[in-house]
Structure formats: structure tokens, C-alpha cells
């Protein structure tokens, strides 16, 4: 019985030691937050490359907060919390735990999907938080309406109430010149 307990302790110790030594030890050097028509993009510049499987994200509909959890990553929470808020983001909050760093973003629009990418050139991770398709489509429709209004305003400026008088004057002047 004692041999089995010692083997289990040895196995558990080896597992913990392996996890500690082989675990990621990256930290965030810089972070950039941008909002776009279809969502929010975070670019995290890390001290070393990490596995994308060590990142997760979720959205809390009742609070409008999105949470990104980076396992085995360290970050200066005071610097992250001081990041200027991009348009459409009302709050940013970072919390450092023993095994992870969590970044929370509160946004004007709900987040529908989370995608994570590696930059091929360095140890940058791109986190893409996407708005629902309906939100992106509403933005596109709004842009089209504004564009049409702008074109209509330009056209109406050219064709104002005095336009017929100008046209008649030009035609009469052309006829008089042609008669001479």
C-alpha cells in the first residue's frame, strides 16, 4: 500500500513539475485595441509565442462585457487598464491571476464571435471580437444612406431654384451670339 501511495505522489510531483517547467511563461509587452465596423480587434505583442489553445473568450449579454482569458500569461494590469478606450468601448479591465490573465472589455455592441490568430512574423496574437452580422449590416446600410444623402445634397446644390433662369439665359445668349 505504501508503495502505491509513493508512486502516486511521485507521479503527481512529476506532473506538476512538468507543467511548471513546460508551461508558457510569456508576458504582454504591448497591447493595441481598435474598433471596426464588424467588431473589435486586440493586438497583443508578447515576449514569446504562445499556443492559441491557451486563449478563450466569452460574452456576458446581461452586462455587455466580453472576457478574454490568456492562460500562463503575465501582464501589467495597471498599463492594460490605462489603455485609451477606442470608439465603441466603454471600459477595459485586466485582472492577473496565478495561472492566467483576464482582459475584460465593455462594448456598445454585443460580441457574437471570438477568433484568435498568430502574426506569422513575430509573437503577436490577434484577438478578433466580432459583432453580430445584423450590427455590421446596419452599419453598412447607414453608410450607404449617408453616401446617397451626400450625393443628393451635391446634386440639389447644382440644381437649385435659379437653375431654369440660368439655363434660359445661357440658351438666349447662345442664340444671340449665333445670330451675329
HUSULVEN-V535558 format. One record per run of one state. SS is the DSSP state (hx for helix, st for strand, lp for the rest). FROM is the first residue (numbers start at 1). LEN is the number of residues. Records with the same first field share a line. If there is no record, write none. Layout:
SS = FROM-LEN / FROM-LEN
This chain:
lp = 1-1 / 23-3 / 37-2 / 47-5 / 61-4 / 72-1 / 75-2 / 82-7 / 97-3 / 108-3 / 119-5 / 132-1 / 159-4 / 180-1
hx = 2-21 / 52-3 / 77-5 / 133-26 / 163-17
st = 26-11 / 39-8 / 55-6 / 65-7 / 73-2 / 89-8 / 100-8 / 111-8 / 124-8
